[in-house]
Amino acid sequence: MSVNPNTFREALARFASGVCVVTTVGKDGRPAGVTISAFSSLSLHPPLVLFCIGKQSANIAAWLAGRHFTVNVLSETQAHLSDAFASRREDKFVGVEGTIGANGCFRLKGCLASLECTRSSLHDEGDHHIVVGRVEHVHLEHNMRPLLRFRGAYERIDSAALPPVIAES
């Protein structure tokens, strides 16, 4: 039985998800970044995450060569960053505020969370690569709401629906 690609795409668009920008450094030392919504935790012990990146993505060579990456979980005020890093522009980092993390990758300012990772495995599946990384450092911001994607558009969470922030120990 064959699945209609448009129907499949529409079904997947009905899954609300957070939006992340993942950054790495290519062999040439230049930063690379891409917007993703296919991101997931994988394990707590050890702390592992994964994301999926299309084989036709801009700078795919940097993603295949890079040993480190940072997942930047975007806040609702960062749709412009999502749009910029989803493009094929070469100048994605121009004017973007942030710092270089301990792993050498760019960490965007103002994100809900940033996870600095070391790649542990790379899997080739269909038209995507699945990148698995061990989380080495976590940076959190509080009192922000996430940027969400649902049915091809950005959405927000009502602030009344947010649970209180639990202090870090």
N, C-alpha and C positions, 0 to 999 in steps of 0.2 A: 504494500500500500504506500503510495506516494503522498507526501504532505505538500500542500501548496505553500510556496515560500512567502507569499504575502500574508496568508492566514497565520502562518507560523510567526512571522515578524509581529503581526498585530497581537497575537497571544502573548508574546514576550513583553511587548510594550505595556501590557496590563499589569505587569509586576512592578510595583513601585520600588524604587531603589535609591540609595544614596549616590552621590556623585563624587568621584575622586579624581585628582590629578596625580599621576605617578611620574616621578622624575628619576633619571639615571644619568650616567656619564658615559659617552661613547669612547671608542678606542682613541679617537683624536683629542680627547679631553674636553670636548664640547658637551654642554648639558643637552639632554633631550627630555621632552615631557609629552604626555598624552592624557586626554580625558577618558576615564573609564567608568562604567557602571557595573561591570562584571567583576566584583570584588567580594571576597568572603574570608571569614576566619576559617582556619582549617584545624588547628589544634591549640590547646592551652599549654600542654606539657609535651614537647617544647612549644613555645609560642610561634605558630606558623600561620601565614596568610597566603592567599592566592589571588591572582587577577588574570584576566584573559585579554590578550591583545591580538588584533587582526593581523594576519600575515602581510596585508597590503598597507599597514600603517606607515606613516611617515617615520623615517629614522629607525626602521625595523632592525637594521644592522646594529645600532646602539643597544637595542633591547636584547639582542642575541649575544652580544659581546659583554655587556655590562654585568658585573658580579654583584653590584649593590643597587638598591632602589629605595625611594621614599614614597609612601602612600600618603597623600595629603587629602583628608576628608573635608570637603568644602562646606562652608556655612552658607546660609540662604542669601547672604550679600555678595556671593562670589560667582554668580552666574556668568559674569563677563570673563572670568578665568576659565570656566568650563568651556565657553565658546572659543576662547583664544587657543586653548590647548587641544581642542577638537579639530582645529583647522590644520592645513598643511603648510602654514606660514613658517618661514625659517626664523623669524624674529620673535618667537613666542615668549621669550624671557625679558624682552625689552620693556622697561618700566614696571616690572613685576617686583613687589617687595618680598624679601625673604632672606634667608641665611643659608650657608652651606653647613649641612649637618656633619656629625662625626663620621658618617659613612662616605662623605664627599659629594653627596647629592643635594640638590636644591630643596630647601624646606620653605614652603609658601607661608607668608605671614597671614594671620587671621583665620586659620583653619580650625575646625572643631578638634581635630586630632591629626598628628603626623606620626607615622610609624617608619622608622629607619630600619631597613632590612638588608640581609645578605641572601642572595639567591641560593637556594638549596637544590632546586631541580627545575627543569624546563621540559614541557611535554608538548608534542606536536599532535593536534587533534583538529580534523576538519579544516576550516579556513582560519583557525586561530592557534596561537600558542598559549599554553597555560603555564604561568610563571609562579612558582612556589618560593616563598622566602621566609627565613627565620627572622623574627622581630628582635632587634638588638636594643633599640631605644624607642620610647614612647613619649610624646609631648601632647599635653591636653590643654584646651582652653574651655572656660566655663561660660555659662549664660549666653549661649548662642544656639541657634536652631540650624538644622541641617538643610542643605540644598537637596531636593528630591527631584527625581525624574519619573513621570507617569504619563503614558500614552503620548510620548514625544514632546512633552512640555515640562517646564519647571513647575514644581508645586511647593507648598509650604505646610508646615505643621502648625495648627492652632496652638498658641502659647498655653492655653488652658489644658492642653493634652500632655504637656511636658511634665515628667516627674521632677521632684526637687533634686538638685545636684547633691551627690554624696561626696563628702570631703575625702581626699586621698589620704591614705595612712602610710 
